[in-house]
C-alpha cells in the first residue's frame, strides 16, 4: 500500500449491498479488501427513506469500510458513482496513522 493511508467509509441502502460489493470486487488493485457492516441511519431528514423506514424512524443501511492509499479514493468513488448512482450513498474519509495485521 502507499505511504498515506486513509479509511474510506461508504454507507448505502441495504438493497444495493450486492451491487456495491460487486463494484468493489472489480477493483482489486485499488481495494485490496473491505468490511461490510449492517447499519441503521437516523436523522432529521428522512425524505429518502421508504414508508416503512419512516414509520420505524430509521433507514436500513450497509456500511463498507476499507483502508487504502489516499490517492486511490477518487477512483473508487468515481466507480461507485458511475455504476450505482444513488443520492442515498454517503461517504467520508479519515486518516489512518498505522495499519497492520497481528500475527
N, C-alpha and C positions, 0 to 999 in steps of 0.2 A: 504494500500500500504506500501511497505518497506520504510525504512528511507532515502535511497539515490534514489531520483527520477531523471529521465532524460527524454528528449524529443527525440523520435526516429522519424525521417522523412524518408519516403521511396518514391522515385519518380520512376515511370514506365510508359511505353506506355499506352495510354488510352484503347487500345484494350484488355488489360488484367486486367482492373479495377475490373470486376466482379470476376475473378479468385482470385485476391489478397484479395478482400473483403471476399470471402468465406474462405480463409485460416485464416484470422484474426478472423472471426466469430467463427471458430472452436477452438480458443484459448481463451475462456472467462476468464480462471484463470490468464493467462499472460497479456492479452489485455482487460481490462475492458471496453474500448471504444476508438474510434478514429474519426478523422475528415478527410473527403476527399475533396480535392480542385482540380479544373481543373487548369492546368498549361501549359506553353509552354517552351520548352528548346531551348536555342540558344547557339551557341558556335562555335569555330573554327572546331571542329571535328563533321562533320555531316555524317560520314561513316555509322552509324547505322540507319539513317533516311530513310524514304521511298522517292521515287522520288518526289512525291507531296510535302513532307515536305522540301526537299532540294530546290525546286523551291520557296516555301514560306519563306525559311530561318529559320524555327522553327519546332521543333518536338512537336506534341500534346502529352501531358503527364497528369498524375494524381499524386497527392501527398497525401500520407497518413501520418497524424500526430497523434502521440499518446504519452501520458505521462504514464510512467510505471517505476517500480523499475529497477535499472541498471542491477541487476543480472538476469532479465528476457529477456534482449535484445538478447543475443546469441541464446536462444531457439526460439525466434520469427524469427530472421534472418535465422536460420537453417531450420525452417519450410517453409519459403518463398523459399529459395534456393532449397529445396528438391522437393517441389510441383510445382514450377514455375521458373525453371532455365532459366534466360534470361540475356544477357550481358547489356541490356538496363536498368536494375533495379539498381538504385543508392540509397545509404542511408547515413545518417550522424546522429551523436548523440550529443546532447547538454545537459549541466547540467541544472537542474531546482532547483531554490532556494526555491520555495514555490508553492503549487498547492492547490486550494480550489474552492469552489462554493459560489457565492454571494446569500444571502437569503433575 
